[in-house]
Amino acid sequence: MSLQEEEKAEAGPSSASASGSSSSATASSVDTLPTQEALPSIPEEGGEGDGGDGRGPAKAWGRLFGLSPGFHNLDCINGEYSFGRDPSCDYVFQRSAELYQQSSKKHFRIIREEPGLGVGVAYLEDQSANGTFVNGTLIGKGKKTPLANGAEIALALPFHKVFFFCDLMSDQSMGFPPALKEKYVISKTLGTGACGEVKLAFERETCLKVAIKIINKKKCLLENDRPLNVETEVEILKKVDHPCLIKIKDFYEGEDFYIVLELMEGGELFYKVRRPAKLSEETCKLYFYQMLLAVQYLHQNGIIHRDLKLENILLSSPSEEKCLIKVSDFGQSKLLGESSLMQTLCGTPDYLAPEVLRFESGAKGGGYGRAVDAWSLGVILFICLSGYPPFSETPQKCLRDQICAGSFTFIQEIWDHVSQEALDLVRKLLEVDPIRRLTIQEALLHPWLQDEEMKRIFQELVSKAETAPNLLVKGRKRPRAEDELVGPTKARKLQQ
């Protein structure tokens, strides 16, 4: 049903129709994790949300987190809330909202029954002919469904997600440290790995999205009944401060380890290069320049990453190719002393440097050093430019032999579209001899990266990230533009 038809059906001929046309191509999903907007928080004292007894602010029983641009967060204090475009609704959809055209004047309402035995049940009632979806299921006009903790609410189409519902009265975080649950609302799982998982969470005070890396102790025990690499990872995360390195916010220990990190909404670079249309060379250059700056900073501070790979390069934007990247996952990293050489096998096989494999096989040489990160970056650059890996297991030749021999192939029809300068940098990073291999500093001075326009774009991205607004709305159901507080911070000067 179009916006005009829906308005006529619900409001009659006297209602004024909204401008603009409906667009079925407009989509919003929690999977894209859009930037968080303003929060109408619990009033601090008296007035609206007081609870009617004059004894201070009422306690919120639920919270709606906005998942689509223009849909703000809402603390649920009262027993009923109505949602729609009509000004009489408790929560009014703004014309600037991305899905305004798909919404109805009265789209849905949320009702909470009086709690019995300390437990209140929340319901969503669909009031729209356009449709309201909970966890992908259409409710149907006039019907209602229980609203469980973690439910996702969508308008018009199941992927038009606009709210994530959190039941603040339920303990959805069984087994998590109390201090963690007090500060963060834990949401959906974003990814899983060999030793744990990563969850989306919301900071209760600010409603900013974060990522919580949960490391299962039982799966990751190394020695002395403690996963020592976790402690090293946290130590490194607390030490580093660079716009191209992931930042730690908190750390908790309970049944498992919980590392709270800034959320990178674009996900892993791995998924970008898997797409049929590979990255442009200009985008590869922007990303790779940032990787080099990050690793240069690590090496200057006595840290070798040892597990650089596409999965550990995170993007700040799910849609924009020109975006910041951040190097993550320091679980295999090593803090070095003066003249230190490493003598343990770690990292992902496809990205391992030849000297690491030779050391494992017992070859003389005494270990390996910072050059292993340069090799791994060479593998990453090769894949970004071509869409395929330089080394992979085949019946004719095993992965180890290919890497130790530096045996890789440039497929002509693919590499014909890549500049000679980029190809030269790949060759010099995938040099088998670590002494002859380019260092990170030398790679930064390579002709391919002497691109002032690319560097300007990078500086603009850093400045934009560091001056992002901190939005907060106090004590209102319906946010207003004049309530937005913007606090710019000074942009960091980078050593290039």
N, C-alpha and C positions, 0 to 999 in steps of 0.2 A: 504494500500500500504506500503510495507517495505521501510526502509531507502534506501537500495541499488536501488530498483525499482524506488523510487521517484527521487533519484539523477539522474538516467539514463534518466528518462522522462523529467526532467527539465533542466539538464545541459549537457546531451550528454555523449558519451563514454570517453571524455578526462578528466572528473572530477574524482578526487580521492574520493573513498568511505570511510566513517567513520568506525572506528572499533566498534565492539559490535553489539548486536542484539536488535531488538525492543522488548519491554516488555509491553504487554497490562495490566499487573497487576500493573504497576506504576500509582499511583493516587495522585492527589493533590487537596485539596478543601479549600476554605476560611473558611469552617466550622471547619477545624483543626487548623486554625490560626497559620501557621508556623512562625518561628523566622524571624524577619525583617532583610534584608541584606542591602547592601550599596546603597547610594543615589547619583546619578549624579545630583548635584544641579545646580541652575542658576549661571552662571559665575558672579563673583563679579564686574569685570570691564573689558571692552574692549574684543577683540578677539572673539572667538566662542560664539554665543548667544548674541552678542552686539546689534543686531538689525540693524546694518549697518549705524547708524547715529552718532556713536561715543559719544552718550550722556549717556552712562552707560548701565547697564544690561537690557535686554528686559524682559517684564513681562510674566510669564508663564500663559497660558490660560487653561492648564490641567495638570493633574499628573496621572501617572500610578504607582500603588503600587504593588510590586512583591508579589505574593501569593504562589509561589513554590520555593523551594531551587534552587539557581542559577539564578533566575530572579530578577534583580535589579530594583529599582525604577527609574523613568524617569520623569523629568519636561519637558513638551511639550511647546516649545517656537516658533519653526518654523511652517510653514503651512502644512508640510508633513513629515511623518516618515515611514520608511520601517523596517520590522522586519523579521528575519530569521537567518539561519546558514551561509549564504553567507557573506564573509568579506565586500562586498560592501554595505550591509544594514546599515542603520543609527543605528539600535540596533541589535547587533550580539548576537545570542544565544551561550553561551559558552558550550564547550564539557562537562564541569563539571555539567551543569544544569541537574536537575533530569529528565526533559522531553525532553532532547536533541534528543533522538532517535525518538520521535514522531513528531518532528518539521521538516519543509521543508526548503530548501535553501532560498526561498522567501515565507514566510508563510502568512503575511498580511501586509497591510499598513493602517495608519491612516491619513486622510486628513481633514483639517479644512477650510471651506469656509471663504472668507473674511467677517468680521462681517458687517451686515447691521443693522442700528439703534442700534448699540452697542451690537448686538447679533450675534455670529458666531456659525455655526453648525458643529460638528465633525462627521465624518463618518469612519467606518471601512470597508475596502475592502478585501475580502478573496482572496488570491492568491495561496492557497494550495489545492492539490488534497487530502491531508490527512484530511482537514477540520478545520475550525475555528468556534467556537461557541461563541455567545454573549447571556448571560443570559440563557444558555441551548439550544439555537436555532441555528442550523447549517445555516451558511450564504450561502455557495456554492461558488465554484471557479468562479471568475469574477464578483461576485455580491457584493453589499455593503449595509450597514444598518446604520442608525443614531446611534451615540454612546452617549447615555444619561448619565447623572450624576448617578454614582452608578453602572454602567454596569460591569459585570464580564466576562472576556475573557478567553476562554479555547482552548486548542490545541488537535486535534485528537479525543477526547472524551469529552462530556459535563462536566464531573467531573474533567477533567485535567485543573483546573483553574490556570492561571498564572498571571493575572493582574486584579486589581480593578481600574476602571477609575473614576477620580474625575474631574468634570468640575469646575475649579476655578473661572470661570466667572459667574456662577449661584449662587443664594442664596438658597442653598438646606436646610438651617437651619432656616427657617422662625420661628420667635418666640423665638429663642435661644438668650441669651445675646450676644451683639456684641463682648465683650472681649473674650468669649468662642469661637465664630466663627473665631475670628482673630488668635487664637492660635491653634485651632484644626479643622481638617476636619472630620465631622460627617458622619459615614457610616451606615451599616446595624444594625438591632436590633438583639441582642444576646439572649435576654430573656425578659419576662414580669412578673409582679407581681401585687399584689392587689393595690399598690399605685404608680405604674409607670413601667419603663422599663430600660433595660441596653443596651447601644449601643456601637458598636465598633467604635473607632475613631483613627485618626492618628495625632500626633503632627506635625505641619507644619515644624518647624525648624529642627527636627531630624528624622521625619518619623517613630518614634517609635509608636507601637500600644498601645492604652490605652482603658480602659472601662469607659464609662460615665454612672453613675447611675442617672437616672432622676426621681425625686420624685414629683408626682403631688400634688400640695398644696391642691386643692379642695377635693381630696380623703383622705387626711391625716390630716385634721384639728383636733386638739385635744381641745385646749382651747385658749382663747384670740386671736382667728383668726390666730394662728401661730402653725405649727406642731413642738412642742418643742422637740420631739424625734430626729428630723433631726439635730437640733443644738447640741444636746448631742452626736449624732453619729459622727458629724464632729469634735467636741471637743475631743472625744476619739481617732479618727483616727489621729489627729494631735499630740496627746500625745504619742501614742505607737510607738515603734521602735524595732521590733523583726522579724527575718527571717521567722517565721511561722505565722505572722499576716499581713493582706493585708495593703498596703501602699497607702496613699492619695497623689495625686499630685496637685490638685487644687480644689477650691470650688467656685461656682458662684450661684447667686440668681437673678432670673428674674421672668417670669411668673410661673416658677417652681423652684425647687432646683436641682442643677447639681453638683454631686460629681465625680471628675475625679480620677480614681483609676488605679493602675498597672493592666495589663491584665494577667490573669492566663489562659494559652492557653489550659489546659487540661479539663477545665470545672468543673462541680460539681461531688463530690464523689458519689452522689446519682445515677448517671448514670453508674458508675463503678459497683456498687453492684447489679444493676438491671440485669446485663448480666447473661446469663445462667451459664457461668463458673465464680463462685464467686472468690473473691480475695484469694490468698494463705495466710496462716497464717503468713509467713515471711513478706509479703507486709503489712498485717494488722498491724503487730508489728511496722514496720517502720512509717506508717501513724499515728498510735495511739501515739507513742512516741512523734511525732511532735505536735500533738494536746495537749498533756499534757504539753509540754514545753510552748506552746502558752498561755494556760489557767493559768498555773503557773505564767507566766509573768503578765497577766492581774490581777490576784488576788494580787500579790505582789505590784501592782500599784493601788490598791483600786478599781478595776473594776470587776463587775460580768457581764458575757455575757448575760445569761438568755434565749438565743434562739439558743443554739448549736444543730445542726441537720446536716444530710448528705448534704442538699442543701447549707449549709453555710461553707462547707469544700471544698476548691478549689484546683485543681491539676495544677502543673506547666507544665506538658507534656501530650499531647493527646495520646501518644503511649507508652511511657516508664512507667512501673509500679513502678520502683524505681525512685521516683521523690519527689521534695519538695511539701508540702501541705501548704496552708495558711487558717487560720480562717478568715471569713469575716462577714459582715452584723452586725453592732453594733447598729441597730435601736432600739433594746429592751434593750440595755445594761444600766447599772446603775453605776454611780460614787458614791462611798461610803465614808462616814466619819467614824470616830472612832465608833466601836460597832454598826454600822448601821444594821438594819433589814429591808428587803423590805416587802411591804404590798400591792402590786398590782399584779393582775393576768396577766401574759404575757407569750409568748412562744408558741410553737407548741404542741398541745394536746398529741401526741404520745410520746413526749420527756419530758413532765412535771413531776417534782418530786412529790412524795406523799404529802410532806408538803405544796406545793403550792396549790394543790387541797383541802387539809384539811382546809387551811386558807380561801379559797374562800367559803367553805361550812359553815364557822363560828366557826370552832373548835378553842379551846384556844391554845395559843402558841406564840402569838405576832408577827409572821412573819416568814421569812426564810432568809437564807444567802448563802454563797459561795457553800455550799454543793449541791445546785441545779445544778450547772455546772457539778459536779462529776457524778450525776445521769444521766444527759443527755449524757455525754461521755460513761457511761455504756451502754445506749441504742444503741449508735452508734457502740460501739465495738461488741455488741451482733449481730447486723445486718451485720457488716463487716465479722464476722467469720462464720455466718450461712446463710446469704442471705434472712432471714425473720425477722420481728420485734418481740420483746418480748411481746408487748401488742398491741392488735387490737380489735376493736368492734366486738362482736359476739352476736347472739340471746340469748345465755345462760348467758352471763355476760358482762356488759357494760365496756367501757375502763376505766372509773374512778375507778370502783371497783377493776379491775385487778391491776391498778397501786398502789392504796392505800394498797392493800393486798400483793403487790410484787408477784403476781401470774403469773408466766411464765413457759413455758415448753421447755425443751431441747429435741428436736427430735433426737432419738438415732442414726439413720442412718446418720444424718448430723454431730452431735457433736462427734461421735466416731472418726472422723478424726481430731479433735481439741485437742491440748495438755491439760492436767489437769491443768497446770499452767495458761493457758489462761482462761480456764473455771473458775478457782478460782478467777481470777481478775474480771471477769464479775459479779460473785456472790457478791463480796465485794463492787462493785460500785453500784449494784442494791439492796442495803440494804435499807429497808424502813425507818429505824431510822436514821436521818441525823447525829446524834451524833456517831453512830457506823459505819457509812459509811466511806470508805477510803477518805481521803483528796487527793488533787492533788499531794502534795508532797509525801504522803505515796504510792500512785499509782506508782509514778516514781521509788520508791524503791522496788516495787514488783519483785519477782524472775523472772517473765516472761519477764521483760524489762531489765534484767541484761545481755544483749547480746552485747558484745564489737564489733562484726562484724557489727551488725545493726547500732550501734552508729558511727562506722567508715564511713559507707556508708553515713549516714546523714551528717557528717562533710564534706565529699567530695562534696556532693550536694550543701551545703552552700557555700563552697569555689568556686565551679564552677560557681554558680549563681552570686557571687560577683566579679568575675574576667571575666565575659562575655565581649567580645570585643564590643567597640563602633565604628561601621563602618561608614565612611563618605567619599565620593568621590566628589571632587570639579571640576566642569566645564568640564566634559567629557561625551560623549554619551555612550562610551563603557568602563565600569569599568575595571581596571587592578588590579592584585593581589598586586602590589607594592604600590597602593594607599590606601590600607586598614590600618587604624590607630587603633592600639590596645592599650587601656589604662587600664591595670590591677589595681585593687584596693585591698587594704589589707583586707584579710578575717577577719570577726568578730569572736572573741572567745565567745563561748556560755557558760552560766552557766547551768550546767546540774544537 
